[in-house]
């Protein structure tokens, strides 16, 4: 058996961040990736001859701290903001840019300033805690008490009025918060979107939508392709070894039930690799059920892992286009274009998904990444990349070719209402359901966040107690993926926090 200080399962962005930080600290780190490229859902892939795109089409809030610690700027990392644009009927759109709400009524524009001040104030207060290990409940360690004390001071620093407002809105349904501030249905849909995308939440869901909005205000906006390339280059520069096309079949343990410890991995019938520790960036169910095996875990922990809500609700549409798509009322489709004319459209699409159906009027977030990166398509041609929300992992009747073609056609029809010539521009297409994402990327349920971002599955409960501080019940086995605190998206913080815990 070969020997390393650390083996990391998965070369997604969190795995690369964790690997690089450990290698910078002097560890011998091996990353094992089942696919042929790094990046996981953020990997750029060819979906039609000459046309390329990533499932995660933009990094909305990658951690500035992680970028600095890894020196990503030296490796070509570039920031790039994509303003959110709510597409309205007849070309009457609303957008957010430079701290202003544009295209809205004077009343909503004024209300936006109060809303923006409160949300940004709360987001700034919370930002340090996305970068920390959240202690377990009841811990009396000095470091853990200091973390809770720091959180209390930051919230108290909001001032009495803002602190009361934060505590009031933190678990509000997004619909209630939007109704308090705004009149326009289009404005409400646009501003609530970042609290809902990637989740099993709708505007009326009383859970963590507002916290998700605050979470997505941290960090910096970046181009996905440059981010993954920079992370891979930084890992190589630090001495990390990455082996592609090498899926891990099993995590190996030594000892007996009174003293188990992870000791390595098996990658084939004839190859085992030893290490002092194993760190998994895979989702919790894959890690504990498929790779480790429940025979090494107590029944209570196994049951909690089994109850994690992991079924994804987001599908991915890629279109290979013969030219730049023309959206009515836009000079250029350079932004995150939201196709959700009102909050009820979002709610009704969610209602369909709850019962295993796809909406007749799906809601989407659309980007055209080839505007900024011409290498994604042949000269003069373009790529359209869209997140299609509320497409259920478990489709009623199963995901047949007919079912997949039907929702793909509806998604294109939704785009066509705002870009009338889109169908005649299509040279090729790809539609990936959550079930397809599970199969291609080995993510349980095809869920962006590996497990739902919800009150009972966040902070010191993420993914569940007994594994919420990046440690697992089996010594030597750690977690660093999106199923850990703080959550999913392209932030790098789960990998960063896990590395810090290992180094302690």
Secondary structure, DSSP 4 states (H G I P E B T S, - for coil): -EEEEEEEE--BHHHHHHHHHHHHTT--EEEE-SSSSSBGGG-EEEEETTEEEESS--EEEE-HHHHHHHTGGGGT--B----EEE--GGG--EEEETTEEESS-HHHHHHHHHHHHHHHHHHHHHHHHHTSPPPPTT---HHHHHHHHHHHHHHHTT-HHHHHHHHHHTTS-HHHHHHHH---HHHHHHHHGGGTTTSS--TT--SSHHHHHHHTTSSEEE-HHHHHHHHHHHHHHHT-EEESS----EEEEES-TTS-EEEEEEEETTEEEEEEEEEE-S-HHIIIIIII-GGGS-HHHHHHHHT------EEEEEEEESS----TT-S---SEEEE-SSHHHHHHHHHHHHTT---SS-EEEEE-GGGT-GGGSSTT-EEEEEEEES--SS-TT---HHHHHHHHHHHHHHHHTTSTTHHHHEEEEEEE-HHHHHHHH--GGG-TTSS--SGGGSGGGSS-TTSTTSB-SSBTEEE-STTSSS-SSS--HHHHHHHHHHH-
